[in-house]
Each structure stands twice: as C-alpha cells, then as structure tokens.
Amino acid sequence: MSVLPKTATAPFCPSEVAGSVMVSPDQPFWKQLSRFLGPGLLVAVGYMDPGNWATDIEAGSRYGYQLLFVVVLSSLAAIVLQCLAARLGIATGKDLARLSSERYAPGIARTQWILAEISIIACDLAEVLGSALAFHLLFGVSLPVGVALTALDTFLVLGLQGRGFRRVEAIVLGLVGTIAICFVVELFLIRPLWPDVAAGFLPSLDVLSSREPLYLAIGILGATIMPHNLYLHSSIVQTRMVGRDDAGRLRAVRLTRIDTIVSLLIALVINAAILILAGAAFHATGRHDVADISDAHELLAPIAGTTLAAVIFAIGLFASGQSSTFTGTIAGQVIMDGFLRIKLPCWQRRLITRVLALVPALIGVLWLGDRAVGQLLVGSQVVLSLQLPFAMYPLIRFTDDRALMGRFANSRLVSVSAWVLFVVISAANAWLVLQVCGVA
C-alpha cells in the first residue's frame, strides 16, 4: 500500500482516465450518447446483486405480485439519487468522497470513510454468498468450498490490469445481458398471468398495513439503494466529457442522465422479473414459504417442468455475483482515494475486500449450515440500509450548494424531493434496524 502522486496509474481506476472518453459537440446526438453509455450500467449492477434476489424472491413467494410497486418506487428513488451523484461529479470535477474529505472535519470524514467501507464489505458478502451458492447449484460443491472459490475472482481482476475502463464496462454489459436473458427464458417457461402482474404495479397502502409485508418492502428498499454506488457514480462519470466549459458540462449532465435512467430501468426490469418469477412459480402454486435462493432453485424444475429452469436460474445468479464484483472493486478505489488519498492496484483492493467478506461468509456457512445463506444475505442488506443516510446527506447538501455547484445546483423541486427521500428512507431504514434488533 502506498500514497501515490496524482499521475500514478492503476488498472481501470476511473480517476486515472477522467476525461479520456472525449466527445465532440459537433458529433450527431446518437454518437455522443453511445460514447456516454457505460457508467450508469456499472452503477446499475449493484441493483441486481444476490441481495436483491433474496428480498425479491421472498416478497414474490409470500405476497405474489403485490409488492411490485415497491420495486418501482425504490428504483425511481435510486434514479433521483444517482442523477444527483452524476451531476455532482460533472459540475465539480470531484467525487463525493473527495468533497466530503475536503469539506468536513477530519473526524467526520474518517467516520464516513469507515461507514462506506463497511457498506462495500456488506455488498461483497452478498456477492460471495451468491457466487458460492451458484457454484453449489451448478457443480454440486459444498457451500464452504464455493465460498473459497469466490476468492479466485481476484485473478480475474488482475488479468484485466491495464486493459482500460471501457473493457470493464463491456464485460459488465455482457454479464448484465446474461442475467436479462436468463429471466426472459425463465418467465417464458413459467408463464405468469400478466393482468395480475400489471395490478401489482399499482401502489397500495393496504398491502403495507401489516408488519410482515412492510418489513419486506423496507428490505427491498435497502437492497435497491446502495450507499457506495453514490460515491462510485460521482467518480466514474468523469470518464466522459464534452468540454470543460459550462456548455460542455451541461451537455454531459444531460447525456449522463439518459445513461443513468436507461441503465437503472434495466435494473428495475430485472428486479421486477425476479419478483414476478417468484410470484408465478411459488405464490401462485401455494408455496408461500420460499424465502431462500436455494429453495427457489430446487423448486423451479418441477414447477416449470424442465431442469433447464433451474440451470438458467443458477447461471443468472452467478452472473449477478460476478458483475457486482467489478463495481465493488472500483467503488473501493474511489472511496480510498477520495477519503485517504491512497491508491492501490485493483487486484490488491479486490483481495482486501474479498478477504474481509470471506471471513463472515465462511463462519456463517460452517456454523449455521446451508440455511445461513438467506440469513446472511438479509443481514447484509440491513447493514447497507444503515449506511445509506450517511452518503445521502452530504450528496444532497453538496448539490444544494450554489457556491459549489453554480448553475448546476438543485432546483427547488429537486431539492425538496431529495430531502423528502432522505427523511422517508432514513425513517424506513431505522424501522427496519429496530425490527431486526427486536426493539420495535
């Protein structure tokens, strides 16, 4: 580990390639947009990781399609926050971590860094468990062996050293495409009743009137909006630029907004597909007790009438865990560089994060057995929920600051909307933590 000068290089670290994808304002709009696509996708993969699978499967199994509107509203909240993060990075030329370290007292900034690192480890724990479970389902290895095998992705990251940021984006696109294709096939095999599905998109307070569905709804919220993704997005958008003047930055904001919205809508469709699959395969057939990914895998084959459904499910799960691996590594670099001014090669950063996630994963599966996966996945989402307000607050404050943002500061409507989201999400997450701790 070393503190490197600004010119030092690390493999596909976004701070090293800021502005490297230059776009001429004279190019056709479609060509400019194609050059801007990518950062939103890297952020979006965090919204379809194994933690989301766990909450969506349980929600669909227990309540059918009734909580689909929660997936939609959570995704819309994520779009608002990610657009703020992108605008912060473009307008200031600095990411959320760097600005927090510069504008807050050292003790506060260091606390923010610790919380951000905890969120990355919690997310990586979900990726470890999801990938280990995929190894178990595809190849029949035990869960402890599957957990150990997840350490090998460090060598995959090492193999990408020096290959460029666009190469990483292309790999993530391939993995996301794999997940999407898997669920298209699954829904074709299961054949849900689409009029019933459509009804689930309509918001209903009655559905949330009792404790159990409200608990699951907040779990979906916590799994959807991840704090370290806000730090990540504010950095990686700086890999795209039309120009450094206000006109260029304004065009960059608009193009990035399209990239963000399209990418997160893809994540919304995949999350909705997971819940729809669980609702059609389990709830509609009287299986209201499926709360574990491995149970879902075992039951899909007899319900769909073919083992292909179970195999495709496991492949999608593996792609989900691996795609989130890349973004977690880059987010870790952004956070460490922004708060501590420390740069590490990606493979070293990957190894540190993975080891810290492997320990609780191994302890959990060895102590609690195969059923530990579901419990640990839910626990990781609770930890993410706890961290979220600590990233949201500085993001909204900074983007409200006209002295910092200039003409790119939040409008009154955006500011009010963002603060309402902060209050609602903070209250919901606090309730969730109290429920888990047995206080409320």
Secondary structure, DSSP 8 states (H G I E B T S, - for coil): -B---TT---TT-GGGSTT-EE--TTS-HHHHHHHH-SHHHHHHGGGGSHHHHHHHHHHHHHHTTTTHHHHHHHHHHHHHHHHHHHHHHHHHSS-HHHHHHHHS-HHHHHHHHHHHHHHHHHHHHHHHHHHHHHHHHHH---HHHHHHHGGGHHHHHHHTTTS-HHHHHHHHHHHHHHHHHHHHHHHHHH---HHHHHHHTS--TGGGSSHHHHHHHHHHHHHHS-HHHHHHHHHHGGGEES-SSHHHHHHHHHHHHHHHHHHHHHHHHHHHHHHHHHHHHTGGGT-----SHHHHHHHHHHHHTSTHHHHHHHHHHHHHHHHHHHHHHHHHHHHHHHHH--B--HHHHHHHHHHHHHHHHHHHHHHH-TTHHHHHHHHHHHHHHHHHHHHHHHHHHHHH-HHHHGGGS--HHHHHHHHHHHHHHHHHHHHHHHHHHT--
